[in-house]
């Protein structure tokens, strides 16, 4: 019987090889032209294609191909915005309005025309103006926007404060995608969950690709080229999203997959193999992220400034960096290191270049606060994060360093469904966590991580305090558009935070990488890790 | 016979009621706050309260249960909080995938298992017997993930066999390859499509090439999934046929001069069928609920994969729905098995059973 099984397997395997040359099949099931198809292997699958209702990375990868925003981040320079659905924009002299000239002749995938009214509808919906959403993760980012108004063929964004720079940056995020007005109108009257489900099953954008099939339960998304795309019909005719959550199975695609492939989130241990391979190439860049130790200033264990300053001095970056297999570098500011606002010269108060001296100074601060032997717990997420590949190991490294200055340090892992609410309610004295910006603006670091509303800390502010001086300076800094002034303002804010609050210890900035077949040319990858195929060609 | 079926049916209804209560309580037994899981980074106490309100978690427990029963009876299994889609809609997509795989695996397991059982039972205390029993033991003991790994590395695309022979090898996962056939849009647009791909490609689309493509995708997961039930069925068949072969009626049949094949298949196997049918029925139930590992290894877009995702996301509604579907499947299969006893054994049909 074994012989029969083997013979059957061989026959089927051989037959598989033959069918490669087969031409189209009847009965309505189309044969796919593999020569114009790119398979995109991602870690996370997409489940929701309503750009206004999700902040999930897996969703955003598909959303990016289907929908477009008014402006987007220049892939060559993260500090610059370039036109997308808006061809140009002008900020009023008082800084309270931005007028957009919109691209003409653009249509949505359902043939609805793109105009100022369509843009307004989407941007209102994302802010929950006239709509209730199942989840509106980005609505708070737009609290400085008073309204979007249609002015003939142009769109005007009116602001409550002169914060045009940040508001424009927010318009580059995928949540600001413009959805077909026909789809949005059809969701009126539906309950919020049903509305999200409706947009997900009718994902009509203006992007270079349209959805052919999307089956979240089966983890399948197939996209076909939009021939009516304003930028010209894409040469890559079909994108196939293949989510493979298991890291080792995902990396199998680096060597085994046939055809044109892009593999997202390639772990460091495979980089060399990719670079040495004859078929794949690697694109790695420093991500716009930071991994840090949050220190709660409103918790009994870390309430004294001396204790927090001691922790600032005690945690060494190098042993932490060692856990990243060469994909991380030490960082000393909350803002991501590739950004101009990062101050490479800044060090916390009491810093010495000699680690032994630093430890001594930290131990002295602990002694001064009479905190020797105090129990402190470093909480960390159970699941790896992009900026935290081995949470437990890294937490343990931090623990050992805190132990060395006289604290009785422990570690505790929490599921992310427990950890995030715990941070929001100030439950943890120390938490190992990180942040990746969605819009490439320094305000997107300091706003959520070090500020709050009405004196109450924001939910991601791990220090659980709002420094009045920092708050005022952040409000002012949002209004600075001129690079030098902006850089100086945020560097000053960082200095005050490290000196007066000591509510976090920045640890590392990490690299991110995609690998793709050498047959793919002209692929565009920006600093936030989003890729575009509309101008790519295949060999 | 009628009274027997009715009694079994009544028992099934009671069982289903218990299952509904159990799935409801599941919601409250799970660790973690579903509201927190939905909100993730957007968690605030106010938002969590509002979310619990929307999910109905702030109502008193009996009230929640009544709502739940009402909805289940009306066929409303709620929405996934992750995808926002109706769970019934998602189940309609994943259930055919799991059923197709389970039934295929059960067919393989039954034919090979019964065959192996009969083969060894008729050769007791020979090397064949020892080899068969060892194979069955190995089938039960080998972990599925290991078997799946071996299968993929052996005959999968880019695997050992492919390297050795230059052939392409069998597909690594999925029900079909969207890079080769645009079956997805066809399934969505074609009214007669059932979601059972073997059926759809052969009888609806009448496309043998695609049928073969789909069958190739089904082959490895089916073989891997069938190992455990195959071994169980083989061992039970071996034992019960072996016992039947020692009975007087078998000796009589042999004495009558009936050919060995008739004696084994018509007399021994028929009389040994009840435990075998029971085990086949139970195995189908296990397959429906237990295909999780196989589905994960072969990226099979079925209920196993769906359940794993639901657990990871603390997505309670799909989880409840899957438990309900598996339990209903189990109850239904058991009902069929019970009824089939009656067909197999006239004593049960007569309502006695204690002869």
Contacts between the chains, C-beta under 8 A, distances in Angstrom:
chain1	res1	chain2	res2	distance
A	1	B	112	8.0
A	9	B	155	5.3
A	9	B	161	7.5
A	9	B	170	7.1
A	9	B	219	7.7
A	10	B	161	7.8
A	10	B	165	7.5
A	10	B	167	7.3
A	12	B	170	6.6
A	12	B	212	8.0
A	12	B	215	7.8
A	12	B	216	5.4
A	12	B	219	6.5
A	13	B	155	6.7
A	13	B	161	6.8
A	13	B	162	7.2
A	13	B	165	7.5
A	13	B	167	4.3
A	13	B	168	6.2
A	13	B	169	5.5
A	13	B	170	6.1
A	14	B	167	5.5
A	15	B	212	6.4
A	15	B	216	7.6
A	16	B	167	7.3
A	16	B	168	4.7
A	16	B	169	7.4
A	16	B	170	7.1
A	16	B	171	7.8
A	16	B	216	6.0
A	17	B	167	5.4
A	17	B	168	4.6
A	19	B	209	6.3
A	19	B	212	7.1
A	19	B	213	6.9
A	20	B	168	7.6
A	22	B	209	6.0
A	25	B	181	7.3
A	25	B	207	4.9
A	25	B	209	4.8
A	25	B	210	5.7
A	26	B	205	7.9
A	26	B	206	7.4
A	26	B	207	5.8
A	27	B	201	7.9
A	27	B	204	7.8
A	27	B	205	3.4
A	27	B	206	5.2
A	27	B	207	4.0
A	27	B	210	7.4
A	28	B	186	5.6
A	28	B	190	6.7
A	28	B	205	6.1
A	29	B	181	5.5
A	29	B	182	7.0
A	29	B	183	5.5
A	29	B	186	4.8
A	29	B	201	7.2
A	29	B	205	5.3
A	29	B	207	5.6
A	29	B	210	5.1
A	30	B	181	6.9
A	30	B	182	4.4
A	30	B	185	7.7
A	30	B	186	7.4
A	31	B	180	7.0
A	31	B	181	6.2
A	31	B	182	7.9
A	32	B	178	7.1
A	32	B	179	5.9
A	32	B	180	5.6
A	32	B	181	6.3
A	32	B	182	5.6
A	34	B	179	5.8
A	34	B	180	7.0
A	37	B	179	5.7
A	39	B	179	6.0
A	47	B	80	7.9
A	47	B	82	5.3
A	47	B	83	4.1
A	48	B	82	7.6
A	48	B	83	6.0
A	48	B	84	6.2
A	50	B	84	7.7
A	53	B	84	7.7
A	55	B	40	7.7
A	55	B	41	6.9
A	55	B	42	7.5
A	134	B	84	5.7
A	135	B	38	7.5
A	135	B	39	7.6
A	135	B	42	6.7
A	137	B	41	7.4
A	137	B	42	5.1
A	193	B	79	5.1
A	193	B	81	7.9
A	193	B	84	4.8
A	194	B	79	7.9
A	194	B	84	7.7
A	196	B	84	4.1
A	197	B	79	7.3
A	197	B	83	7.5
A	197	B	84	4.5
A	197	B	85	5.0
A	197	B	86	7.1
A	200	B	83	7.1
A	200	B	84	6.7
A	200	B	85	7.1
A	201	B	85	8.0
A	212	B	182	6.9
A	212	B	184	6.9
A	212	B	185	5.6
A	213	B	178	7.4
A	213	B	182	7.8
A	213	B	184	3.3
A	213	B	185	5.5
A	213	B	188	6.5
A	215	B	93	6.0
A	215	B	184	6.8
A	215	B	301	7.3
A	216	B	83	4.6
A	216	B	85	6.7
A	216	B	90	7.3
A	217	B	83	7.6
A	217	B	85	7.8
A	217	B	90	4.2
A	217	B	91	8.0
A	217	B	93	4.8
A	217	B	94	4.9
A	217	B	301	6.7
A	217	B	306	5.6
A	218	B	93	6.0
A	218	B	94	6.9
A	218	B	97	7.3
A	218	B	175	7.9
A	218	B	301	3.2
A	219	B	299	7.7
A	219	B	301	6.3
A	219	B	305	7.3
A	220	B	178	6.4
A	220	B	184	6.4
A	220	B	301	7.0
A	222	B	178	5.2
A	222	B	182	7.1
A	222	B	184	5.9
A	222	B	185	7.8
A	240	B	178	5.5
A	240	B	179	5.6
A	244	B	299	7.2
A	252	B	158	8.0
A	252	B	172	7.6
A	255	B	158	7.5
A	256	B	157	6.5
A	256	B	158	3.9
A	256	B	172	7.6
A	258	B	157	7.9
A	259	B	179	6.5
A	415	B	32	6.4
A	416	B	40	7.2
A	417	B	32	4.9
A	417	B	33	7.1
A	417	B	36	5.1
A	417	B	37	4.2
A	417	B	40	7.4
A	417	B	314	5.7
A	418	B	32	6.2
A	418	B	33	7.9
A	418	B	36	7.0
A	420	B	36	7.2
A	420	B	39	7.9
A	420	B	40	5.9
A	420	B	41	5.3
A	420	B	43	5.3
A	421	B	33	7.1
A	421	B	36	4.5
A	421	B	39	7.6
A	421	B	43	4.3
A	421	B	48	7.1
A	424	B	43	4.9
A	424	B	44	6.0
A	424	B	45	7.7
A	425	B	45	6.9
A	459	B	41	7.6
A	459	B	42	7.5
A	459	B	43	6.3
A	459	B	44	5.5
A	460	B	41	6.8
